[in-house]
Amino acid sequence: MSDIFQARIEAMRLSFYDNSPRNRLINLPNRDSRRVLVLQGSARAIREALDDGQVLEIGKDIETQISQPLAREILCEISEEDALLQDRQGLSAIRLGLGVAAWSNPKSGKVLYAPLLLKSVRLEVEPDRILMRGAPIPDEVNQYLLRTIRIGTEHVPSDPLNEQWLHAVREFAGFEDRAVLGHFPQTGQAMVDRLDTEQNPHLMTHATLRRLVVANDAEQLSVTQPQAWLPPTDKSRNIHAAHSDSFQDEIITLIRHGCPELVVQGPPGTGKSQTIVNMIANGLTDGKSIVFMAEKMSAIEVVWNRLKKTDYCEPALMLQGTGLDKASIANRLGTPPDSDIRGMLMSCSEQARPRAILTSPQAFALYIPPDWRFDILIVDEASQILLSSAAAAIGASKQIIVCGDSQQMPPNHMTSFTGARDTDDILSMSLLSAAERAGFHSTMLRRHYRSRHPSLIDTSNRLHYDTELRTVPSPLPAEKFGLLYHHVDGVYDRKSRTNLLEAETIVEAVRTQVRDNPRYTIGIITMNEPQRILIRTLLENDNGIAAIPAAANLFIRSIQDIQGEERDVIFVSLTYGRTRDGEYHRNLGPISAPHGENRVNVLMTRARYRTSVFSGYGATSLPMTGSRGVEALRFHLHAAQAGHQALAGKEFEGTLARDLFYQDFSVKRFGRALMVRKDPRYSGGSDWKYIGMIYLTGLADVLDEASEKEQLRYAGWMVTDLPHALVNVSDFSERPERKTLILALKNMWMRS
């Protein structure tokens, strides 16, 4: 068994090491490439200026070897690519390559060029200029280059641009004192090192890691089963640092009772991030050390922002994005601001050590000291994290909590660069899939909060979640909210892979949305990258971006990069459709691909108030391809075109109903609540609307009642309480609660 485990860990390790010619860290592209920008001037002089805190304008303070308009195009592409990388992995990879070393490739005999020293910089793209400033992250020597030409880091001086040392290195075929700007990510090397079982022998004996690595092999898995763990029969008194419901509270109880391996299935909008905040708060209360890990920046930020609103932020450290600031880390740890973040963490005292760290797999590998161990590892968006990416953190932790949704997207891309055959499918397996196969104890969040209108989740609830998600009706008008369909008789151009009319229609819809209700946040989702770029260009040319306030937090993304996001209003461009020859395009890109149904699920569950689908396809005109993704889309389109049913509710009779009738109020029951409407009896009885909810207390535990009322208020209802015991008492009209109730209902009516 150990041989299979060892071989698979080694395959994972090598999957992060890119020694191919396409790796810019060992083979800079030629001067005509748009992947890097060659700068003029001395690399040493540029480094000195940035270290002094100067902000340099490219094209003015630093010249380029190409025209300014072309340089701006390349820089904008580099910035946009980096924004996407930060969204996917949480770390910027924009680096200034200082000094270019020449080395001879023994396989090809060719002389290749590589940056020697990497300085983290920030680009600020403004309408009339592009600025570059140093980032508060230490300079790094190019580890890929050193490994490739077999120079140990112990032989590199503190200043790698030292001329005397450079001339003494016989492995270099030459050296140029110039700088290049581009994407130079070094995280792969750190990931390689963290999965080296010789350097990290504890990986070989970690029981959960071993089971995950052999999870797709039934015979191997059968001999690694842990001792049976029984769920607790009693509920613990848990801390609710953030809002919680009974499903979330049950998860905290499982963790606090020692469940060693847990999968938390979190369908869209069910409060996964607030559950994670409560996991961290309760773990800290119990004296545990915790790592919270997610690959996407947005997933980490939402938990961090929620945690900052609680009393449990002080013992936590965010090692991601803006959190990678040496001065703030040094201040938090009480250590001098060393040049190396990992060094600062290693040197901090046991008392000063952060007890909760929020980070990504890449930042974990880069900055967490190899000998640190943690009581609890919490991984979010685990359907999109490769098992290999999380393996090092798993091996350093005792209790493993895997949060995700098996009905959402799989990992975006393979990280394997070796070209080795992956017959066991281990390199492409997500952590969530591995945990499910390994038989982790599993539970599911079921109360859905995100959708202010049930049509935004109803179709996915039926398709993916066996109608187990608990939703509430909406007081919002169905003609303006929920899932809506807009037919656009556009043309899909096969060559450009765009649909111009559909893009123009969406831009006009965004303009209208901003004009009519600018407080709503907006997301635009396309099926491919060319359509995304087209819509972005149309918005910029139309000054649409400038018209949208910063609070709107507008995004324009392709379907591959939307998991974990939510906005008030979502505009969907299905992009594909009828071509110039009048035929419908049969391939719907990622929707037609494997796991397309999961992509549709994510696509259709991002909005709080409205999802507007723009397409030339209708439910009946979608091609019959047998694709599960296309059939899922057909189901959603049918629901959007059919419109929404009236509010659900059952007849409610009794003393309370009769008493309210005499006050011109009528009610219908929905679960533990009564939907109330005011009946204008003397105007024909047709002009009415629901004005609020009466919540009948005493039918469930306090936490369940509080979470359900929160869900109702979140959906837009005004809610007032009434003890359930009073709904049928004979003397209700004489009770003091009646006066309070009638007054509350009249206030609802006035406010509605």
N, C-alpha and C positions, 0 to 999 in steps of 0.2 A: 504493500500500500504506500509505503514511504517513497518508493521509486516513482510511482505515478504522481503522487503529490509533488515531489521534488521537480519532476519534469514539467508539470503544469505551472508551478510557481516560476520556474525558469522561463517558460514560454511567455508568461505574463510580463516578467521582468524585461525580456528582450523586446517585447512589443512596444515599449516606450523609447527604444533606442533607434534613432534614425541615422544610419550611416550611409544613406543613399545620396547621390549627387544633387537631389532636389532640396536637401537640407541647406538653407542659407548660412547656417553657422559654420559649415565646412566648405561650402562652395558658393561664393557670391555670384549672383547672376551677372550677365554682361552689362555693359554701360547703357545699353538701349532698353533694358528691362524696366517695367513699371512696378516691379516688386520692391525695389529699393531706390533711394535717391542719393546720388553721389554729391557730396558737398565740397566746395573749394576751401582751401586754407588748411592750416596745421591742426591736426587732431589734438595735440597738446594744448594749443592756444584756445581751442573751442572748449576743451574740458576745464581749463583754468577760468574762463569767463563764466561758465555755468556754475562752477563750484563757488565763485564769488557772488552768486545770486543774480547775475545779469539775465535779463529776458531778451532773447535774440530774435530779431525778425528775419525770417528766411527770405532771401532775395535782396536784403538790404545790409543787415549785419553779417550775414553769411550768404555768400553767392553759391549758385548751383551751376552745373555744367550744361544745363539745358535752359530753354526759354522759361520765363516766369509763369506764363499761362499753363504750360505743360507740367512744370514743377508743382503748381497748385493742384492740378488734377490728380497727380500721383499722391500728394500729401493728403488730399481729401479721401482718396481710396484707402490709403494706409490708416487714416483715422477711423473710417467706417468699418474696415476689417477688424480693427482693434476693438471697437465698440461691440462688435458681434462676438469676438473672442472673450471679452470681459463678461458679456452676458452668459456665455456658455461655461466659462471656467473661472470667472471672477478675478482674473489677473490680467493686467495690461502686459503686452509683449512688445510695445514700441520701445526700441533701444537705439541709442546712438553708438554705432560701432566705431571705436576709436583705435586707429592704427589698423592697417591691413597687412596681414602676413601671407607670404606665398609659401606653399608646401607642395611637395611632389607626391602625387598619388601613385603608390607602388603597383596598383593593378593596371592602371591605364598608362602610366608614365607621363601623364599630363601635369602641368603646374596649375594648381588651383589656388584660389584666394579666399581668405576668411578674416572676419574681424577678430581682433585680439582682446580688446577690453570693451565691455558692454556697460553703457551708462543709461539708466532709466530716465526718460524725459517725458514731458507732457506737451502735446501740441494743442494750441488754441486757434481754431479755425474761425476767423472773423471775416466779414464781408469784403474788406479791402486789404487784409494782411493775414499772415499766419505766423504765430509766435511760438517759440520753443523755450521751455524753462526746465531746469533740472527737477527731478522728482526726489522725494525724501527716502530713496531706497539706495543702498550701497552699490557702488560699481562692482561688476563681477568679471572675472577673467573668463574667457570662452572655454568652458569645460569640454565641450564637444571637440574643439580643436586640439586641446591638450591630450585628450584620450586618443584621438585619431592618430596623432604623431608621437604618442607615448612619452609625454612629458608629465612627470608627477607634479602635483600642485605644490609640494614641498620645495621644488626647485624654482618656483616663480617668486620674484621679489615683490615687496609690497606695492611697488610701482611698476607694473608690467611694461610701461612705455619707456623704461630706463634704457637709454641707447646702448650703454655698455653691455647690459645683459642681452639685448636683442641681437647685437653683433656676435655674441658668444654662442648663441643657440644654433647648433649645426643642423637641426631638423628644419629650420626655416630656409627656404630658397631665396628669400628676400623680404624686405619690409618697407612699407610706404607710410609716411606720416600724413594720412588723410582720414576723413571720416565718411561714414555712410549711415543713412537713416532708414530704418525699416522694421520689420517684425523679426525678432530674434529670440524666440522663447527657449528658455533653458530648463523648463520644468521637467522635461523628459529625462534628463540626466539625473535629477534628484529622485524621480520615481524609480529609475533603474537601481540607484543605490539603496533605496529603502526596501526593495524586494530581494536584495542580495542576502541569501540565507547564511553565508559565511560571516558577513558583518552583523547579521541580525538572526542569530540561531533560535531566538524565541519563536520565530514564525513556524518552525518545524514542529513545535509541541503545542501550538494553539488549537484546541479541539474544534472550536467553531469555524475557524479558518479552514481547517482540514476538511470539514464536512461541506463547506461551501464550494471548495475547489473541486471536490469529487461529486458534486450534487447531481450532475447529469449522468452518473454511472451508478445504476441501481445496486450492482454487486458491491462496489466499493462503499457506497453510502450505507449499506446494511450493516457493515462492521464498524461504523463510526457513530452509531446512534447513542445519544447521551442518556443518562438516567431520566426516567419519567418525571415530569414536573407537573404538579397539580395546581390549578388556579385556586386562589384563596376563596374561602366561603364567607369571610367577613369583609366589610368595606373599611378601608383606612380613612382617617380624617385627613383629607388632603388639603394642601394649600392651593388656593385659586388666585394666583397673581394676575392672571388674565381671565376673561370670561370663560366659563366652562359649562358643559352639559353632562348628562349622565353617561353618555358614550365616551366622552373624553375623560371623565373622572374614573371610569372603569379601567382605562388604559394606565392612568397614573397609579391606581391600586395594584395592577399587575406588575408594574415596574418596581414599586416600593416593596412588594412581597418577593422580589427576587427572580422574576421570570428571566431566564438567562438569554433567551433569543425570542424576539417578538417582531412580527410584521404588523404594522399599522396601515391598513388600507384607508386612504383618504381621498374619496371621490371629490370632484370639483366643488369648492365653496363650502366644505364641511368643517372648517375651523382647524385645519391641520397646524398652521403656524402658531395659533394660540395654544393648542395642545402641547406643542413643543416648548413654548415658553413655560408652561406649567410643569412639564417634565424637568426642565432646567431648575426651576424654582424649588421643586420638591427634592430634587437630587442634591442641590446645594444645602437645603435644610437638613438633609440626612448626612451631610458631611462627605458627599461623593465628589470626585473629580470627573469632569464631563468634557467631551468633545462633541460639538454639533458641527456637522459637515454637510455641505451641499455644493454642487458644482456651479450652479448658476448664481451670479451675483444677486439677482433679485430675491432669490429664496433666502439667502443669508441676511440681506438687508431688512426684509420684512420681519424676521425673527429678532434681529438686533434692535430695530426700532420699537418693537413691542416690548422687548426686555428693558429698554431704557426708560419706559414708563412705569416700571415696577421698582421694588426695593432690592432687586436681585441683580442689578447691573454692575455694582462695584466689584464683586469678585470675578467678573467676566472680562475677557479680552477678545476683541475682534481682530483677527489676523487676515484681513482681506480688504481690498480696495483702499479706501481712505484710512483704514485702520493700520496700514503698513507705514506708519510715520514713526521714525526712530525716536523723535523727541517725546511724542505722546506715549510710546511704549516704555521708554526709559522712565518717564514720570509715573506711569502706572506701576512699574515694577520696583521703583526706587533704586535703579541702577544707573551708572553713567551711560550716556548715549554712544554706545560702541558702534563700530562700522558694520557690524554683523548682527542682524536681528536674532538669529539662532544663538549667537554668543551671549547676547543680553539675557535671553531666556535661560541659558545654561548657568549664568553667573548669579541669577537672582536667588535670594535665600528661600528656604522651604516655606517660611511664613508669607513671603511676598509672591510666591508662585500662584498664578491665576488658577482658580478652581474650575472655571468654565471657559473654553476656548471655542470661538466660532470661526470656521475656516473652510477651505476647499481642499480636495485631495492634493492639488498641486501645491498650495501654500503649506499644507501639512508636511509634505515631503521636503519642502524648501527650508522651513523654519522651526519645526518642532524637534527638540533634541531627541536623538534616537533612543536614549535610555528612559525617556518619560513613559509612564504607564497611566492609564485612565480606568476609572471604575465603569463609566458608561459612555458608549458611543451612540449618538443619534444621527442617522443619515436621512436627509430629506431628498425628495424627487428621485428616489432610488430606482425607478424604472428607467431613468436616463443616465445613471451612473454605472459604468462598467465595473464588474466585480474586481477586475485587476486594479482599477483606480482606487478602490476603497480597501484593498487587501492590507496595506501597511497599517492603516488606522485600526482595522479589525484586529490585527495581530498584536496591537498595543493596548487593547481594551478587554475588560472582563464581560460586560453586559452589552449586548448588541441590539439596538432598536432600529429597525428598518422601516422608514415611512415612505409611502408612495402610493401608486395606483396602477394595478396591472392592466387597467382599461385605458391608460394613457400611453404616451409615446415611449418607444424603446430608445436606446442610446442613439445619438445623432449620427455618429461616425465611428469607424474603426480607428484605433490608435496604433494598430500593428504596422510597422514599417519594414519588418524583416522579410516579408514575403513567404514566411514559413506556413506550411499547411496547418490549418486549425481543424483537424478531424474531430476533435472533441467539442468544438463549438465554444470553447472556454474563453477565447479572446473577445468574442462578441456578446457574451452573456452579461445581462444587467445584474446588479446586486439583488434587486427585487426578485427576479426570476430564480436566481440561485437560492435565495432564502426560502422561497416557496417550495422549490424542489427538495431542499434540505429538511423540510418539515418544521420550520419555525412555527411556534404558536402564533395564531393570527386573529386579529379582531378588526372591526370596521367602524369608522365614523359614519353616522347615518343622518344627522340633522343638517339640512342644507340651508345655508345662510345667504349665499352670494346673490342669487337671483331675486330681484324685486318683483318679477313676474314669473309665475310657474311655468309658462311655455318655454322659458329659457333653459329649463332643466328637464322638463317632462319627457321629451323624446329620448334623451340620453338615459334618463332614469329607467325607462322601459327597455331600451336596447341593451344597456350595459350593466344595470344594477338591480335587475329583477324587481323594480318599483320599491326597493327597500329604503330609498332616500326619503326622509320626512320633509315635506314641503308645506307651505301655507299659501292660501289664495292671495290675490293682490287687489288693492283698492284702485290701482292705476288703470286708466282707459286702455283697452286692448288695441285700439287703432293707432296708438302712439308708442306703446311699450310692448316688450316681449320679442318674440321671433317673427320677423317680417320679411317678406319676399318682394323684390323689385325686378321686374323683367327688363332686360337691356338687350336690344336686338343688335349687339355688336358683332364684330368679326375677329376671330382669333387668327393672328398672323403666325404661320408656322415658322417663318424665318426668324423673326424677332422674338417670338414666343410671348407676344403681348396682345392685349385687347384694348385698343385705344379708346373706343367709345365707352367701354366699361370704366376705364380709368378716369375719363373726363366726367362721367356721371358721378362717380364717387367723390371726386374733388369738389364738384358742385354741391353734393350732399354734405360734405364736411363744412364748406363755406356757410351753408344754411344753418347747420347745427351750431356753429360758433356764433353766428349772428343771433339766432333765436334763444340759445341757452348756453352761454359761454362757460358756465360753471361745471358742465359735464366734461369728464375726461374722455379721451377718444383713442381708439385703436383701429388701425387699418391692417387687414390681413390679406395677403395674396397667396396664390398657389405656387408661384415661382419667383426667382430673384429678378428676372427682367421686368416683370409687371410691378414689382415693388419699386424698382429704380425709376420706372416710368411715372408712377404715381407721385413719388417723392419729387421728381423733376417738375411735374406739372404744378405741384403745390408750391415749390420754390419759385418757379417762374411767375406764378399767380400771386406771389407774396402771401400765400396762404399760411405759411409757417409763422410769419411775422404777425398775422392777425390772431393767432391762437395764443392765449396767455400761458405763461410758464406753468401755472397751476394745472393746466389741462393735461400736461404730461403725455403728449401725443406720441404714439409710436407707429411706425410703418414697418411691418415685418412679414417675412414669408412664413408659411405654415410650420416650417421646421423649427422655428425659434420663438414659439409663443407659449410653451408650457410654463405654468407658474405665473403667467401674467393675468391681470384683470383690469378692466376699465368700465366706466359707466356705459359708454356706447361703443359698439363694435361694428365696423363696416367691413364686409367680406367681399372680395373680388374673386369669384370662382375662375376668372381668367379664361379658361378653356371654353370652347363653344363652337358655333358654326364657323367653318372656314370659308375662304373666298369662293370655293367651288360649291358651296351650299350644303356640304356634308358636315355632320357633327363630328368633332374631334373625339376619338374614342379613348385616348389615353389622358387621364386626368392627373398626370404627374404623381406626386406623393400619395394622393388618395387612391390611385389604382395599384400602388405598390403594396407589398406585404405590410401588415399592420396598418393599412389605410383606414380601417374602421376606428382604430385608436386615435389617429390624427383627426378624423372627423369629430370624434368625441371632444377632443381638446379644443378644436376650432369653434365648436358651437356652444362652449360653456365658459367663455371668457367675459361675458357682459354682465353687468349688474342690472341695467335698465332695458337695453334694447340691443338686439343683434339684427342688423339689416343685411340681407344677402342679395347681392347684385349679380345677375347671371342671365345668359341667354338660354340656359338649361332650365327646364321645369322637371317635376318629378317624373312625368311621362316621356320626356325627350332625352333623359339620360341614357347613354348606351347600355345595352345588356351585355356586360362583359364577364359576369361571374365574379367580379371583384367584390370582396366584402366591404371595402371602403366605399365603392360606388353605391352599393346597396344601402349602406348606412346613410350616405348623403341623400339618396332618394327618399328615405324615410323622413329625414329632417325637412327636405324641400316640400314633401307632401304636407307635413304639419304646418309649415310656414304658409303655404298656399291655401290651405283649408281654413286658416284663421283659428281663433281661440274660442273655446267654450265659455259659457257664462260662469260666474263664480259658483263653486261647489258649495253645497250646504244641505242639511236635512231639516225637515219640519221640526219645530220645537213648540211643545204645548205645556201648559201648566199654569200655576198661579202667577209666576213671574211674567210669562208671555201675555197673559190676560191683563195684568196690571199695566204693562208697557203699552198694550194696544190702546188703552184709554188715554194714553199720553201721545198718541199718534206715532208710536214706534213699533216696528215689527222686527222679529228676529228669526234667524236660521242658525242651526247648530253646525259647527265645524270642530270636531274633536272636543277639546275641553274649553272651547270658546264659542261665543254667540256673536254672529255678525248682525249688526244693528243698522236698520235704515229708518229714515224719517219719511213717513207717508203723507204727502200733501193731499188729504182726502177730498178737498173741495176744488181741486183742479184736474179732476179726471183720473187721478191716481197713476198717471204714467210717468210723471217727472219725479223720479226718485233716484237715490243712490245710497250705497252703504256709507255710513259716516264713521264707524269704528267697531271695536270689539269689546264685549264683556267677557273677561276671563274668569272662569269658575274655579276658584281655588279649593284645595282640600281633596283633589282627585289623584294627586301624584306627590312624589317627594318634592321638597323645596327646590332642589337643584333643577329637577326636570321642569317644574313650573316656571322658574326664573328664566331658563334657557328658551322655553317655548314663547314666553312673553317677549324676550329679546328678539327672537326670530320674527314675531309678528310686528314689532316696532320697526325692525330693520326693513321689513317689506313695505312699510309706510302706514301701518295701521296706528290709530290712536287706541289705547287699551286702558280699561278701568277694571278693577278687581271686584268680585262679589263672591262670598263664600258659597260653595255649591249647596251646602245644607239649607240655604234660604230659598232655593228656587221653587219649592213647593209648600212652604209653610203657609198655614191658613191666615196668619196675621201679618203677612208681609207688608201690607199697606201701613201698618202701625210701627214697623221696625225703623230705627234711626238710619240703618243702611240704605233704606229706600230713598230717603231724601238725598243722601250723598250720591247715589246712583243716578237719579233723575237729573241732578245738577250737573254731573259729569257728562251725561248724554247730551244735555242742552249745550254745554260748552263745546262738545265735539261737533254738534250741528252748526254752531256759529262759526267755528274754525274751519269747517269743511267748505 
